Amino acid sequence: MSQEEIKSILESYRTVAVVGLPRDPDKAGYRVAQYLQSVGYSIIPVNPFADEVLGEKSYKSLLDVPETIEVVDIFRPAEDVPAIVDEAIQLKKRVGSPKVVWMQLGIVNEEAARMAREAGFTVVMDRCMMREHKRLRQEKPNS
């Protein structure tokens, strides 16, 4: 995935469902979601063990989220990703979105990526949304 494609995603989509968003502020998933929220993204926690994270209602699964999701940001082990992509595909068939499946840094699942691409998603693997956003801001002074 090119830097231009990453830039397009980060500038075009503002609503992010964070699957596996932990309640623990010391975990990377929490810090990334908190950062995204602080720079204007709408964060939708997806964590079956939390009622609320970062002041936002948490949902048990992607299929339970009543609002429009643009990006599915995944903080789950690689072996869990196909089931998450399957939910994203079902949601897309039902409401026309999400548009992007983003597997965070260290998460790679080629089979899930293939499934998502075949369903019309843009796929990002093994990249951190926060790092990519910060890199983009450094390239654009006064942001």
Helices and strands as residue ranges (DSSP letters): H 3-12, E 15-19, H 28-38, E 42-46, E 52-53, E 56-57, G 62-64, E 71-74, G 78-80, H 81-95, E 100-103, H 110-118, E 122-124, H 129-139
